[in-house]
Amino acid sequence: MRLYLINPGNPLVNITKIKANYWNRYRVWKPLSLLVLAGLTPPAWDITIIDENLGVPDYQVMPRPNLVGITAFTSQAVRAYKVAAEFRSRGVPVVMGGIHATMCLDEALERVDAVVTGEAESIWRKVLEDARKGTLNRVYTGTRLEMDEVPLARHDLLPTGYRLGAIQTTRGCPLNCTFCSVTAFNGGVFRYRPIENVVEEFKLIREKHVLIVDDNLVGTTKDHFAHAKDLFRAMIQAKLGKKWVGQVTINMADDEELLRLAAKSGCAGVFIGFESPTVEGLMEVNKRFNIQSGRDFKASIRRIQRHGIVVAGSFIIGLDVDEPGIGEQILDTANRWGVDFLNLLFLTPLPGTRLWEKMESEGRIVANVFPEDWKYYTLGFPVARYKHLSWVDIVSEYATCLRGFHSYPRIMRRVVGNLWRMHRPISTFTSVVGNLSKRSNVMRLDRERFQGFDLSRGEAQTKREPAEIKR
């Protein structure tokens, strides 16, 4: 039995264009969910994993599979459906899973043979058995798995083409931000993989640099911190020789022992969602956690950096409280706080989030010709009507902020600052690679990203009827 597991691409996402930009290879990682499913697949199946981020193969000349499995975020849905149609036209059954298919079940069911909702590991063997018998169900409902049941991912199936490996140590996030569907999909309670399993899987990863894909690696409570410390101690003892980056909350800066252990275990950088430079913005997205205890963000970031860990700060533009000048305000905040990287995202209502429900009910979702418009839901396009900013205005604010942050003088200032504060060559290298990669993509904003994207759609004064998404 032959199985293809496919991670579809999105031609609008610049960071996946590895051949066009050398630095992008440091910003693309393996489709971990498919590697995990491969770890659950019986030996009777011959598995091929295809990551279209590395290039789109000619499926017509490949051996005909018995089953195709596709995973997709919302921005990948259009391409996922096209791949599904190609295989179904040849009589090959296609099963689709992932967060988009879960949140837009009826839409997916119109275009594939079967859909797995929720965490697919809990039901995957049943899917394969039914496929072998030719009795696929239309819907398989996955449950939230006990983390000791998550198998070691098959990292051997994608041995080349990446600079970053990937691993997961926890699932769930307690913050429940309005724009995020993690809580709806994985729950608000932290679930930990057994530490010995994590360490064993780290040893299977060939890449020296690894992304820990957890939505919130260190958590928000003392118990969460205690587990993270135990994990880092085990990684140190195992002498893995890896450098890793992960997503955390700013409270990581409050525990010196945690920072010391993270750095010693190989932490090269952390990604922190600051979301907004204003208290009003944080309240709007339900990120009250960031404003507890009168935090000094600059001092917190400096404490992290003193351990040789670079900080990538993420902000959202287009909140209801954002007015003209927000681009400069975010730029000033990022520079003043001293973040090493800036990730700026358009406020994007994704299916399954409270933000989607709000904007849909208000008729503010303008990129609403589905499924075709899903390709714009990368967080890099303005897909809605924003309260105080037209589409043209918000693109201008976005470009002003990113180009200001990624000017050569500011990049040089950050790199020199890293070298002076951290005294770690790997941190300086990470800073150089990340900033040059971002600059290269930022400079393509006008030439490529918005080419063919009709900004006038967002200028209409009358409300358009939002497309119905059945879930």
C-alpha positions as CSV (number, residue, x, y, z in Angstrom):
1,M,0.0,0.0,0.0
2,R,1.4,3.4,-1.0
3,L,0.6,6.5,1.0
4,Y,1.4,10.1,0.1
5,L,1.3,12.7,2.9
6,I,1.3,16.2,1.4
7,N,2.0,19.7,2.9
8,P,0.6,22.1,0.3
9,G,2.3,25.3,-0.5
10,N,1.0,28.9,-0.9
11,P,2.7,30.8,-3.8
12,L,1.9,34.1,-2.0
13,V,4.2,33.3,1.0
14,N,7.7,34.7,0.3
15,I,9.5,32.8,3.0
16,T,8.8,29.5,1.3
17,K,10.6,30.6,-1.9
18,I,13.9,29.1,-0.9
19,K,15.4,29.2,-4.4
20,A,14.6,32.9,-4.8
21,N,16.1,33.9,-1.5
22,Y,19.0,32.1,0.2
23,W,18.1,33.4,3.6
24,N,14.6,31.9,3.5
25,R,16.0,28.4,4.1
26,Y,16.5,29.4,7.7
27,R,12.8,30.3,8.0
28,V,11.2,27.1,6.7
29,W,10.8,24.0,8.8
30,K,9.5,20.5,8.3
31,P,5.7,19.7,8.3
32,L,5.9,18.1,11.8
33,S,2.3,16.9,11.9
34,L,2.9,14.7,8.9
35,L,6.0,13.2,10.4
36,V,4.1,12.3,13.5
37,L,1.3,10.6,11.5
38,A,4.0,8.7,9.7
39,G,5.3,7.5,13.1
40,L,1.8,5.9,13.6
41,T,1.6,4.3,10.2
42,P,2.0,0.5,10.0
43,P,4.9,-0.9,8.1
44,A,2.6,-2.3,5.4
45,W,2.3,1.3,4.1
46,D,5.1,2.7,1.9
47,I,5.2,6.4,3.0
48,T,6.3,9.4,0.9
49,I,6.1,12.9,2.5
50,I,5.9,15.8,0.1
51,D,6.5,19.3,1.3
52,E,5.6,21.7,-1.5
53,N,7.6,24.5,0.3
54,L,10.7,22.8,-1.2
55,G,9.1,22.6,-4.6
56,V,6.0,21.2,-6.3
57,P,6.6,17.8,-7.9
58,D,4.9,16.5,-11.0
59,Y,2.3,14.2,-9.4
60,Q,1.3,12.7,-12.8
61,V,4.7,11.0,-13.2
62,M,4.9,9.7,-9.6
63,P,3.7,6.2,-8.8
64,R,-0.1,6.1,-8.2
65,P,-0.8,6.0,-4.4
66,N,-3.5,4.1,-2.7
67,L,-4.3,7.0,-0.4
68,V,-3.4,10.7,-0.1
69,G,-3.4,12.6,3.2
70,I,-3.3,16.4,3.2
71,T,-2.8,18.8,6.1
72,A,-3.5,22.5,5.7
73,F,-3.6,25.8,7.5
74,T,-6.3,28.2,6.2
75,S,-3.8,29.9,3.9
76,Q,-3.0,26.5,2.3
77,A,-6.6,25.5,1.7
78,V,-6.8,26.6,-1.9
79,R,-3.7,24.7,-2.9
80,A,-4.8,21.7,-0.8
81,Y,-8.1,21.5,-2.7
82,K,-6.3,21.7,-6.0
83,V,-4.0,18.8,-5.0
84,A,-6.9,16.8,-3.8
85,A,-8.8,17.4,-7.1
86,E,-5.8,16.2,-9.1
87,F,-5.5,12.9,-7.2
88,R,-9.3,12.3,-7.0
89,S,-9.5,12.7,-10.8
90,R,-7.3,9.6,-11.0
91,G,-9.5,7.7,-8.6
92,V,-7.2,8.1,-5.6
93,P,-9.1,8.7,-2.3
94,V,-8.0,11.8,-0.4
95,V,-8.3,12.5,3.3
96,M,-7.7,16.0,4.7
97,G,-7.0,17.1,8.3
98,G,-5.6,20.1,10.1
99,I,-7.1,23.2,11.6
100,H,-8.8,24.5,8.5
101,A,-10.6,21.3,7.7
102,T,-11.7,21.1,11.3
103,M,-13.1,24.7,11.4
104,C,-14.6,24.6,7.8
105,L,-15.8,21.0,7.8
106,D,-18.6,21.3,5.2
107,E,-16.3,23.2,2.8
108,A,-13.6,20.5,3.0
109,L,-16.1,17.7,2.6
110,E,-17.2,19.1,-0.8
111,R,-13.6,18.7,-2.1
112,V,-12.1,15.5,-0.4
113,D,-13.3,12.0,0.3
114,A,-12.8,12.1,4.1
115,V,-12.0,14.7,6.8
116,V,-10.2,14.2,10.1
117,T,-11.2,16.8,12.6
118,G,-9.1,17.7,15.7
119,E,-6.0,15.8,16.6
120,A,-5.5,13.2,13.9
121,E,-3.2,10.9,15.8
122,S,-6.1,9.7,18.0
123,I,-7.9,8.2,14.9
124,W,-5.2,7.8,12.2
125,R,-4.9,4.0,12.4
126,K,-8.6,3.7,12.0
127,V,-8.5,5.9,8.9
128,L,-5.7,3.7,7.4
129,E,-7.6,0.5,8.1
130,D,-10.8,1.8,6.5
131,A,-8.8,3.0,3.5
132,R,-7.2,-0.4,3.1
133,K,-10.7,-2.0,3.2
134,G,-12.2,0.6,0.8
135,T,-14.7,1.7,3.5
136,L,-13.6,5.3,4.3
137,N,-16.0,7.3,6.5
138,R,-16.7,10.8,5.5
139,V,-15.7,12.3,8.9
140,Y,-13.4,11.0,11.6
141,T,-13.5,12.9,14.8
142,G,-10.1,13.1,16.6
143,T,-9.9,13.6,20.3
144,R,-7.3,15.4,22.4
145,L,-4.6,12.8,22.9
146,E,-2.7,11.9,26.0
147,M,0.8,13.2,25.2
148,D,2.5,9.9,26.0
149,E,0.6,8.4,23.1
150,V,2.2,10.8,20.6
151,P,4.8,8.7,18.7
152,L,8.3,9.8,17.8
153,A,8.1,11.7,14.5
154,R,9.7,10.1,11.4
155,H,12.4,12.7,10.8
156,D,14.2,10.3,8.6
157,L,11.5,10.7,5.9
158,L,12.6,14.3,5.0
159,P,16.4,14.1,5.5
160,T,17.5,17.0,3.3
161,G,16.5,20.5,2.2
162,Y,16.1,22.1,5.6
163,R,18.2,24.2,8.0
164,L,15.6,23.9,10.8
165,G,14.3,20.7,12.4
166,A,11.1,20.7,14.3
167,I,9.7,19.1,17.5
168,Q,6.8,19.5,19.8
169,T,6.9,19.2,23.6
170,T,3.5,20.5,24.8
171,R,0.0,21.2,23.5
172,G,-2.6,23.7,24.5
173,C,-2.4,27.4,25.6
174,P,-4.2,29.0,28.5
175,L,-4.2,32.6,27.1
176,N,-7.2,32.3,24.7
177,C,-6.5,35.4,22.6
178,T,-9.3,36.5,20.4
179,F,-7.4,36.1,17.1
180,C,-6.0,32.6,17.9
181,S,-7.7,29.2,17.4
182,V,-5.1,27.2,19.4
183,T,-7.4,27.0,22.4
184,A,-10.3,25.9,20.3
185,F,-8.2,23.2,18.5
186,N,-5.8,22.0,21.2
187,G,-7.5,23.2,24.4
188,G,-6.5,25.7,27.1
189,V,-4.8,23.1,29.4
190,F,-1.2,22.4,29.0
191,R,-0.4,18.8,28.1
192,Y,3.2,17.6,28.4
193,R,5.0,15.0,26.4
194,P,7.1,12.8,28.6
195,I,10.5,14.4,28.8
196,E,12.3,11.2,28.0
197,N,10.3,11.0,24.7
198,V,11.2,14.6,23.8
199,V,14.9,14.0,24.4
200,E,14.9,10.7,22.4
201,E,13.2,12.5,19.5
202,F,15.7,15.4,19.7
203,K,18.4,12.8,19.0
204,L,16.7,11.7,15.8
205,I,16.7,15.2,14.3
206,R,19.6,15.7,11.9
207,E,19.5,19.5,11.8
208,K,21.6,21.4,14.2
209,H,19.0,24.1,14.6
210,V,15.5,23.1,15.8
211,L,12.2,24.9,16.1
212,I,10.2,23.9,19.1
213,V,6.7,24.4,17.7
214,D,4.8,24.6,21.0
215,D,2.4,27.5,21.1
216,N,3.7,28.4,24.5
217,L,6.8,26.5,25.6
218,V,7.3,27.7,29.2
219,G,3.7,28.5,30.1
220,T,2.3,31.0,32.6
221,T,2.4,29.4,36.0
222,K,5.0,28.0,38.5
223,D,4.0,24.5,37.6
224,H,4.6,25.2,33.9
225,F,8.0,26.8,34.7
226,A,8.9,23.7,36.8
227,H,8.2,21.4,33.9
228,A,10.2,23.6,31.5
229,K,13.1,23.6,33.8
230,D,13.0,19.8,34.1
231,L,12.9,19.5,30.3
232,F,15.9,21.9,29.9
233,R,17.9,19.9,32.5
234,A,17.3,16.7,30.7
235,M,18.4,18.3,27.4
236,I,21.6,19.6,29.1
237,Q,22.3,16.2,30.5
238,A,21.8,14.5,27.2
239,K,24.3,16.8,25.5
240,L,22.2,17.1,22.4
241,G,24.4,19.7,20.8
242,K,21.3,21.5,19.3
243,K,20.5,25.2,19.1
244,W,16.7,25.8,19.4
245,V,14.1,28.6,19.2
246,G,10.6,28.5,20.6
247,Q,7.5,30.6,21.4
248,V,7.2,31.9,24.9
249,T,5.4,34.6,26.9
250,I,7.3,37.6,28.3
251,N,7.1,36.2,31.8
252,M,10.0,34.0,30.9
253,A,12.1,37.0,31.8
254,D,11.0,36.8,35.5
255,D,12.9,33.6,36.3
256,E,16.7,33.7,36.1
257,E,17.1,30.0,36.7
258,L,14.7,29.3,33.8
259,L,16.7,31.6,31.5
260,R,20.0,30.1,32.6
261,L,18.8,26.5,31.9
262,A,17.2,27.5,28.6
263,A,20.4,29.1,27.4
264,K,22.5,26.1,28.6
265,S,20.2,23.7,26.9
266,G,20.7,25.4,23.5
267,C,18.2,28.2,23.4
268,A,19.2,30.7,20.7
269,G,16.1,32.7,20.4
270,V,12.5,33.2,21.5
271,F,9.4,34.4,19.8
272,I,7.1,36.6,22.0
273,G,3.7,37.9,21.0
274,F,3.5,41.5,22.2
275,E,0.5,42.1,19.9
276,S,0.0,45.9,20.6
277,P,2.0,48.8,21.9
278,T,-1.0,50.1,23.8
279,V,-3.0,48.8,26.9
280,E,-6.2,49.3,24.9
281,G,-4.9,47.1,22.1
282,L,-4.0,44.3,24.6
283,M,-7.4,44.5,26.2
284,E,-9.0,44.2,22.8
285,V,-7.3,41.0,21.9
286,N,-7.6,39.6,25.4
287,K,-3.8,39.6,26.1
288,R,-4.2,41.1,29.6
289,F,-1.4,38.7,30.6
290,N,1.1,41.1,29.1
291,I,0.1,44.1,31.2
292,Q,0.1,42.4,34.6
293,S,2.3,43.8,37.4
294,G,3.3,47.0,35.6
295,R,5.9,45.2,33.5
296,D,8.9,47.1,32.1
297,F,9.2,45.4,28.7
298,K,12.6,46.9,27.8
299,A,14.1,45.5,31.1
300,S,12.4,42.1,30.6
301,I,13.8,41.8,27.0
302,R,17.3,42.8,28.2
303,R,17.2,40.1,30.9
304,I,16.5,37.5,28.2
305,Q,19.1,38.9,25.9
306,R,21.8,38.9,28.7
307,H,21.6,35.1,28.5
308,G,22.5,35.1,24.8
309,I,19.0,34.6,23.7
310,V,17.7,36.8,20.9
311,V,14.1,38.1,21.0
312,A,11.7,38.2,18.1
313,G,8.7,40.5,18.9
314,S,5.4,40.1,17.1
315,F,2.8,42.9,16.8
316,I,-0.6,43.1,15.1
317,I,-1.7,46.0,13.0
318,G,-5.4,46.8,12.3
319,L,-7.0,46.5,15.7
320,D,-10.1,48.6,16.3
321,V,-8.0,50.9,18.5
322,D,-5.4,51.4,15.8
323,E,-5.4,54.8,14.1
324,P,-3.2,56.5,11.4
325,G,0.3,56.5,12.7
326,I,0.2,53.1,14.2
327,G,3.0,51.9,12.0
328,E,5.4,54.5,13.4
329,Q,4.1,53.7,16.9
330,I,4.9,50.0,16.6
331,L,8.3,50.8,15.0
332,D,9.2,53.2,17.8
333,T,8.1,50.7,20.5
334,A,10.1,47.8,18.9
335,N,13.2,50.0,18.7
336,R,12.8,51.4,22.2
337,W,12.2,47.9,23.7
338,G,15.2,46.6,21.8
339,V,13.7,43.5,20.1
340,D,16.1,41.7,17.7
341,F,13.5,40.9,15.1
342,L,10.1,42.4,14.3
343,N,7.2,40.3,13.1
344,L,4.3,42.5,12.0
345,L,1.0,40.9,11.1
346,F,-2.3,42.2,9.8
347,L,-5.3,41.5,12.1
348,T,-6.7,38.4,10.4
349,P,-10.0,36.7,11.3
350,L,-9.3,33.0,11.0
351,P,-12.1,30.5,11.1
352,G,-12.7,29.1,14.5
353,T,-11.6,32.3,16.4
354,R,-13.7,34.7,18.3
355,L,-12.3,37.4,16.0
356,W,-13.9,35.6,13.0
357,E,-17.2,35.4,14.7
358,K,-17.1,39.1,15.5
359,M,-16.0,40.4,12.1
360,E,-18.3,38.0,10.3
361,S,-21.3,39.2,12.3
362,E,-20.4,42.8,11.6
363,G,-20.0,42.2,7.8
364,R,-16.3,43.3,7.9
365,I,-14.7,40.3,6.2
366,V,-14.0,41.7,2.7
367,A,-11.8,38.9,1.2
368,N,-14.8,36.6,1.3
369,V,-14.9,34.8,-2.0
370,F,-14.3,31.3,-0.6
371,P,-12.5,29.1,-1.0
372,E,-10.4,31.1,-3.5
373,D,-9.7,34.0,-1.0
374,W,-8.3,31.7,1.7
375,K,-4.9,32.1,0.0
376,Y,-4.8,35.6,1.4
377,Y,-5.2,34.5,5.0
378,T,-1.4,34.3,5.6
379,L,-1.5,37.2,8.1
380,G,0.4,39.1,5.5
381,F,-2.6,40.6,3.7
382,P,-5.4,42.9,5.0
383,V,-8.5,40.7,4.5
384,A,-11.1,42.7,6.5
385,R,-12.5,46.2,6.9
386,Y,-10.6,48.0,9.6
387,K,-12.2,50.5,11.9
388,H,-9.9,53.5,11.4
389,L,-7.7,52.4,8.5
390,S,-8.6,51.9,4.8
391,W,-6.8,49.0,3.0
392,V,-4.5,51.5,1.3
393,D,-3.7,53.2,4.6
394,I,-3.0,50.0,6.5
395,V,-0.7,48.7,3.8
396,S,1.2,52.0,3.9
397,E,1.4,51.8,7.7
398,Y,2.7,48.2,7.5
399,A,5.4,49.0,4.9
400,T,6.5,52.1,6.8
401,C,7.0,50.1,10.0
402,L,8.8,47.2,8.4
403,R,11.1,49.2,6.2
404,G,12.0,51.5,9.1
405,F,12.9,48.5,11.3
406,H,14.9,46.7,8.5
407,S,17.0,49.7,7.3
408,Y,20.6,48.8,7.1
409,P,21.7,51.2,9.8
410,R,19.1,49.8,12.2
411,I,20.1,46.2,11.4
412,M,23.8,47.1,12.0
413,R,22.9,48.7,15.3
414,R,21.0,45.6,16.4
415,V,23.8,43.2,15.4
416,V,26.5,45.2,17.2
417,G,24.2,45.5,20.2
418,N,23.8,41.7,20.2
419,L,27.5,41.1,20.0
420,W,28.2,43.6,22.9
421,R,25.4,42.3,25.2
422,M,25.5,38.5,24.5
423,H,29.1,37.7,23.6
424,R,27.8,34.6,21.8
425,P,28.7,34.2,18.1
426,I,25.6,32.0,17.5
427,S,23.3,34.8,18.7
428,T,25.0,37.3,16.4
429,F,24.7,34.9,13.5
430,T,21.0,34.3,14.3
431,S,20.5,38.1,14.3
432,V,22.3,38.6,11.0
433,V,20.5,35.8,9.2
434,G,17.1,36.7,10.5
435,N,17.3,40.4,9.8
436,L,18.7,39.9,6.3
437,S,16.0,37.4,5.4
438,K,13.3,39.7,6.7
439,R,14.8,42.7,4.9
440,S,14.9,40.8,1.6
441,N,11.3,39.9,1.8
442,V,10.2,43.4,3.1
443,M,11.8,45.0,0.1
444,R,9.5,42.9,-2.2
445,L,6.3,44.3,-0.6
446,D,5.3,46.5,-3.5
447,R,6.8,44.4,-6.3
448,E,5.4,41.0,-5.4
449,R,3.3,40.6,-2.3
450,F,0.5,43.0,-3.3
451,Q,0.8,42.5,-7.0
452,G,-2.6,41.4,-8.3
453,F,-4.2,42.0,-4.9
454,D,-7.2,44.4,-5.3
455,L,-6.9,46.9,-2.5
456,S,-10.0,48.7,-3.7
457,R,-12.1,45.8,-2.4
458,G,-11.6,47.2,1.1
459,E,-12.6,50.7,0.2
460,A,-16.3,50.0,-0.4
461,Q,-18.5,52.0,1.9
462,T,-21.4,49.5,1.7
463,K,-21.2,46.3,3.6
464,R,-20.8,43.2,1.5
465,E,-22.7,40.1,2.5
466,P,-20.1,37.8,4.1
467,A,-19.8,34.3,2.6
468,E,-21.4,31.6,4.7
469,I,-18.9,29.2,6.2
470,K,-20.6,26.1,7.6
471,R,-18.9,24.5,10.5
